[in-house]
Amino acid sequence: MSLYEGMTFEGAWRVTGAEAADRHGNPFIHVLTTPVVVEWMEEVATAGVQPHLSEGQGTVGSVMKMTHLAPTPIGLLVKVVATLTRIDGRRLIFRIEAFDEVEKIAECQHERVVVDLTRFHEKAGKKAGRVTTA
């Protein structure tokens, strides 16, 4: 694993109608919806660290404490910046901020855990095998 504290990762998206709150169950609100901001924040952290992990490893989200600060209209560009602030064993802690073309729109603390993908999928598979449909 070649991760180190202080690494930064970035991503950018242009907001379309598909990411608007009214398309996600919140009628009459025609701006970027909070769940999509959370998704983009997690995506930047996930994609950023993956190339630095050992083969057979991945990460899973375990904590997301996010504050949505300002609305972003459809058509604006959103940039997400994730900084790896702490490595504690398998735990990776990030400070993530999102900005539109005018201001900071969101910030969060996000934690991911490094997992062995084979073991992780085996565990999930066992759980899925226990579920019965009624």
C-alpha positions as a LaTeX table, in Angstrom:
\begin{tabular}{lrrr}
\hline
Residue & $x$ (\AA) & $y$ (\AA) & $z$ (\AA) \\
\hline
Met1 & 0.00 & 0.00 & 0.00 \\
Ser2 & 1.53 & 3.30 & $-1.07$ \\
Leu3 & $-0.89$ & 5.69 & 0.65 \\
Tyr4 & 0.33 & 8.53 & 2.85 \\
Glu5 & $-1.33$ & 11.23 & 4.90 \\
Gly6 & $-1.81$ & 14.47 & 2.99 \\
Met7 & $-2.58$ & 12.88 & $-0.39$ \\
Thr8 & $-5.32$ & 14.68 & $-2.31$ \\
Phe9 & $-7.70$ & 13.40 & $-4.93$ \\
Glu10 & $-10.09$ & 15.38 & $-7.15$ \\
Gly11 & $-13.08$ & 14.90 & $-9.38$ \\
Ala12 & $-15.47$ & 17.19 & $-11.22$ \\
Trp13 & $-19.01$ & 16.90 & $-12.56$ \\
Arg14 & $-21.44$ & 19.23 & $-14.33$ \\
Val15 & $-24.84$ & 19.22 & $-12.64$ \\
Thr16 & $-27.66$ & 18.05 & $-14.90$ \\
Gly17 & $-31.36$ & 17.62 & $-14.29$ \\
Ala18 & $-30.71$ & 13.98 & $-13.40$ \\
Glu19 & $-28.91$ & 15.11 & $-10.22$ \\
Ala20 & $-31.61$ & 17.60 & $-9.16$ \\
Ala21 & $-33.53$ & 17.09 & $-5.93$ \\
Asp22 & $-36.88$ & 17.05 & $-7.73$ \\
Arg23 & $-35.75$ & 13.94 & $-9.63$ \\
His24 & $-34.90$ & 12.25 & $-6.31$ \\
Gly25 & $-38.20$ & 12.60 & $-4.47$ \\
Asn26 & $-38.05$ & 16.26 & $-3.38$ \\
Pro27 & $-40.57$ & 18.09 & $-5.59$ \\
Phe28 & $-40.15$ & 21.77 & $-6.45$ \\
Ile29 & $-36.42$ & 21.79 & $-5.55$ \\
His30 & $-34.45$ & 22.19 & $-8.80$ \\
Val31 & $-30.85$ & 22.15 & $-7.49$ \\
Leu32 & $-28.19$ & 19.50 & $-6.88$ \\
Thr33 & $-29.50$ & 16.96 & $-4.38$ \\
Thr34 & $-27.58$ & 16.06 & $-1.22$ \\
Pro35 & $-27.38$ & 12.29 & $-1.93$ \\
Val36 & $-25.57$ & 12.97 & $-5.20$ \\
Val37 & $-23.06$ & 15.25 & $-3.43$ \\
Val38 & $-22.42$ & 12.42 & $-0.94$ \\
Glu39 & $-22.02$ & 9.95 & $-3.84$ \\
Trp40 & $-19.49$ & 12.19 & $-5.58$ \\
Met41 & $-17.53$ & 12.70 & $-2.36$ \\
Glu42 & $-17.33$ & 8.97 & $-1.73$ \\
Glu43 & $-16.46$ & 8.31 & $-5.37$ \\
Val44 & $-13.46$ & 10.67 & $-5.27$ \\
Ala45 & $-12.09$ & 9.04 & $-2.11$ \\
Thr46 & $-12.67$ & 5.51 & $-3.42$ \\
Ala47 & $-11.21$ & 6.07 & $-6.88$ \\
Gly48 & $-8.30$ & 8.05 & $-5.47$ \\
Val49 & $-7.01$ & 5.40 & $-3.11$ \\
Gln50 & $-7.68$ & 2.30 & $-5.22$ \\
Pro51 & $-4.51$ & 2.55 & $-7.37$ \\
His52 & $-2.43$ & 2.76 & $-4.17$ \\
Leu53 & $-3.77$ & $-0.43$ & $-2.59$ \\
Ser54 & $-2.23$ & $-3.87$ & $-2.84$ \\
Glu55 & $-3.67$ & $-6.31$ & $-5.35$ \\
Gly56 & $-6.81$ & $-7.95$ & $-4.00$ \\
Gln57 & $-7.67$ & $-5.01$ & $-1.74$ \\
Gly58 & $-10.49$ & $-2.49$ & $-1.93$ \\
Thr59 & $-12.16$ & $-0.07$ & 0.43 \\
Val60 & $-15.63$ & 0.21 & 1.91 \\
Gly61 & $-17.22$ & 3.29 & 3.43 \\
Ser62 & $-17.88$ & 3.16 & 7.16 \\
Val63 & $-18.54$ & 6.78 & 8.21 \\
Met64 & $-19.83$ & 9.83 & 6.35 \\
Lys65 & $-20.51$ & 13.01 & 8.31 \\
Met66 & $-21.50$ & 15.59 & 5.70 \\
Thr67 & $-22.82$ & 19.12 & 5.78 \\
His68 & $-24.51$ & 20.53 & 2.69 \\
Leu69 & $-23.79$ & 24.27 & 2.85 \\
Ala70 & $-25.27$ & 25.87 & $-0.27$ \\
Pro71 & $-27.50$ & 25.08 & $-3.26$ \\
Thr72 & $-26.02$ & 24.47 & $-6.70$ \\
Pro73 & $-28.19$ & 25.16 & $-9.74$ \\
Ile74 & $-28.35$ & 22.85 & $-12.74$ \\
Gly75 & $-25.58$ & 23.62 & $-15.23$ \\
Leu76 & $-22.82$ & 24.53 & $-12.79$ \\
Leu77 & $-19.60$ & 22.56 & $-12.46$ \\
Val78 & $-18.88$ & 20.91 & $-9.10$ \\
Lys79 & $-15.32$ & 20.08 & $-8.03$ \\
Val80 & $-14.72$ & 17.63 & $-5.18$ \\
Val81 & $-11.39$ & 17.53 & $-3.33$ \\
Ala82 & $-10.62$ & 14.70 & $-0.91$ \\
Thr83 & $-7.61$ & 14.87 & 1.41 \\
Leu84 & $-6.42$ & 11.75 & 3.19 \\
Thr85 & $-5.86$ & 13.21 & 6.65 \\
Arg86 & $-5.16$ & 10.09 & 8.70 \\
Ile87 & $-4.21$ & 6.45 & 8.25 \\
Asp88 & $-4.99$ & 4.30 & 11.29 \\
Gly89 & $-4.27$ & 0.68 & 10.39 \\
Arg90 & $-6.93$ & $-0.25$ & 7.86 \\
Arg91 & $-8.93$ & 2.93 & 8.52 \\
Leu92 & $-8.51$ & 5.83 & 6.08 \\
Ile93 & $-9.91$ & 9.19 & 7.23 \\
Phe94 & $-10.64$ & 11.94 & 4.70 \\
Arg95 & $-11.60$ & 15.60 & 4.77 \\
Ile96 & $-13.65$ & 16.22 & 1.65 \\
Glu97 & $-14.91$ & 19.50 & 0.28 \\
Ala98 & $-17.13$ & 20.26 & $-2.71$ \\
Phe99 & $-17.20$ & 23.56 & $-4.58$ \\
Asp100 & $-19.37$ & 24.88 & $-7.37$ \\
Glu101 & $-18.20$ & 27.72 & $-9.57$ \\
Val102 & $-19.23$ & 30.27 & $-6.93$ \\
Glu103 & $-18.58$ & 28.85 & $-3.45$ \\
Lys104 & $-17.99$ & 25.86 & $-1.20$ \\
Ile105 & $-21.20$ & 23.83 & $-1.21$ \\
Ala106 & $-20.41$ & 20.90 & 1.09 \\
Glu107 & $-17.83$ & 19.44 & 3.45 \\
Cys108 & $-17.48$ & 16.13 & 5.20 \\
Gln109 & $-15.41$ & 13.75 & 7.22 \\
His110 & $-15.38$ & 10.34 & 5.59 \\
Glu111 & $-13.89$ & 7.08 & 6.75 \\
Arg112 & $-13.11$ & 4.09 & 4.58 \\
Val113 & $-11.76$ & 0.70 & 5.63 \\
Val114 & $-9.30$ & $-1.31$ & 3.55 \\
Val115 & $-10.64$ & $-4.83$ & 3.00 \\
Asp116 & $-9.44$ & $-8.05$ & 1.43 \\
Leu117 & $-11.88$ & $-8.35$ & $-1.47$ \\
Thr118 & $-12.05$ & $-12.15$ & $-1.46$ \\
Arg119 & $-12.93$ & $-12.31$ & 2.24 \\
Phe120 & $-15.32$ & $-9.39$ & 1.94 \\
His121 & $-17.27$ & $-10.99$ & $-0.91$ \\
Glu122 & $-17.29$ & $-14.38$ & 0.81 \\
Lys123 & $-18.81$ & $-12.81$ & 3.93 \\
Ala124 & $-21.42$ & $-10.93$ & 1.89 \\
Gly125 & $-22.18$ & $-14.08$ & $-0.08$ \\
Lys126 & $-22.79$ & $-16.08$ & 3.10 \\
Lys127 & $-25.19$ & $-13.42$ & 4.31 \\
Ala128 & $-27.02$ & $-13.41$ & 0.98 \\
Gly129 & $-27.38$ & $-17.20$ & 1.20 \\
Arg130 & $-29.18$ & $-16.85$ & 4.54 \\
Val131 & $-31.86$ & $-14.56$ & 3.16 \\
Thr132 & $-35.06$ & $-16.25$ & 2.04 \\
Thr133 & $-37.77$ & $-14.64$ & 0.01 \\
Ala134 & $-41.33$ & $-14.79$ & 1.32 \\
\hline
\end{tabular}
